[in-house]
Amino acid sequence: MRRIFSKVLLLSAISLMAGNVVYAADPRLVGEFEDWAAYVYTEDGGKVCYMVGKPKKEEGNYTKRGAVYALITHRPAEKSKNVFSFVAGYSYKPNSDVTVSIGSQRIKLFTQNDTAWAPDSATDNKLISAIRSGSQMVVNGVSSQGTATTDTFGLKGSTAAYNAISKECGVK
């Protein structure tokens, strides 16, 4: 499982840069916490800390799909923290939204290529708080081919993983 996470996360780190040239060391596992794992790597002399979860259940009428995962990322050198992203394993339908459901909360994300993002830091913070206090997260999206997907994540260990990445990056 760690090997899959490491490879997926290195690729996600590159895609998170949205086209910028990335010079990053391989991610180092900080710890595994039930449904989530925490990692750190160095990029341009600054630490990047992130936690990742993979779905416990993937649903949809598709024939091929890449890796699916949710990330929370801190980049203290850029004064960035609590950035939530969701990688679907396919390209999203243009101009579509993704819905994240945690308990009674429904949060809309915007999409670009294969990734969904919160529209602002207030939404990121709301989402991170819900993840840390929830038990299950369900993500609904639509592929560029029109295929609806539902991905269900466990949230056990999310608070411990969050605390680990925050400590590693000195984020309060």
N, C-alpha and C positions, 0 to 999 in steps of 0.2 A: 504494500500500500504506500509506503514511504517513497519508493522509487517512482511510482506513478505520480504522486503528488509533486515530487521534485521536478520531474520533467514537465508536467502540466504547468507548474508554477513558474518555471523559468520562461516558458513560452508566454505565459500570461504577463509576466513582468515586461517582456518585450512589447506585447500588444498594448499594455497599459500606457506605454510611452507615446502612443498614437503617432508613430512615424518618426519620433526622435531617435537619434543614434544612441544605443545603449551600450555601455561598457560596465558590465556587472559580473561580480563573482558568483559562483554557484550558490544557491540558497543553502543555508545551514538549518537543520531542524532544531528548533528551540524546545519543542515538546509535543506530544500527542495527548489530546484531552477528549476522550470518548469520541464524539462525532466530528471533532475539529482538530486541526494540527496547526502549529505556529512555526513560522520560519523567519529568518533574517538574511539579508545579503547586503553587500556594499555596492553603491552605485555612485560614481563620480565623487568618491570620498565620503559620502553620507550613507547612513544606515537606512534601509527600507525594511520595515517589519510588517508581516501580514499573517493573517490566519485564513485557513481554507477549509471548506466543508464540501463534501460530495453528496449528491442525493442518495437517499435510501431507496427511492422508488422513482423511476423515469417512465412516463406514460406519453403515448402519442403514436399515431399511425405513420411511422417513418421507416425507411429501409436502412438508412445509414445516418449515423450521428456521431460527432466527435465527443471529446471529454466535456463533461458538465460540472461546473463548480461555482461556489460563491466565495467571495473574498472580502475581507476588511483590511485596509492598508493604511499604515502610518508612514509618512515621509517627513520626519522632523526638519531636515535641512531645507525643505521647501515650505515649512510651516503648514503642512498638510497632515490631517489625521482623520480617522473614522471614515475613510472613503470606501463605500460599498460598491461592489461590482458583481455582476452575474454573467458568466460565460455559458452560452447555451449549447455549444457544440454544433451550431449551424448558423447561417446568416439569417438575421431577422427580416421579416417583411418590412419594406421601406416605410418610414413614418409610423411604425406601430409602437405601441406601449407594452410594457410588461407589468403584470400585477404581482406584488408580493403580499401574501396573507400570513399574518402571525396573530393567532387568536382572533379577536374581532377587528383588528387593524388591517386596512387595505392600503397599500402604498404603491403609487404608480412610478415606474421608471421609464426613461427614454432609451431608445436603442440606437446603436451604430454598429454596423457589420454584425459580429457575433456576440457583442457585449451590451448589457443593459446597465445604466447608471442612474443614481438619484439626481434630480435636477439641481439640488443645492445642498449646502452643508447642513442646514436645518433638517432637511429630509434624511440625509445620511445619519445624523445624530439620533433622530427619531427611530430610524430603522435599526441602528446598532443597539439602542436601548431595548427595543422589542425583541431582538434576537437574544440578548443576554437574559431577558426575563421570561422568554417563551419556551415552549416545549417542542414546537414543530413550525416549520416554515414551508409554505407552498408557493411555487413560482409558476405563473402561467404566461406563455408567450406563443407567438405565431411565426413560423419560418417563412423565408422568402418564397417557398413553394406552397404556402397556405396551410401547412400542417400545424395544428394546435398541439402544444405540449404542456404537461403538468409535471413538475419536479417537486418531490417532497423531501425535505431535509430534517434530520434530527438536530436539536439544538443543545443536547447534553454536552457539557464541557465548553460551551461557547464563552462563558464568563471566565473560566480558567485560561482559555486560549487568549482571550482579549487582554486579561491581566498580564499574561506572559509577553505578548507583543508590546504592550504599553511599557512594561518594565524594561524590556530589551532596548526600546527606542527612547526611553526617558520621557514618555508622554504621560501627562496627568489628566 
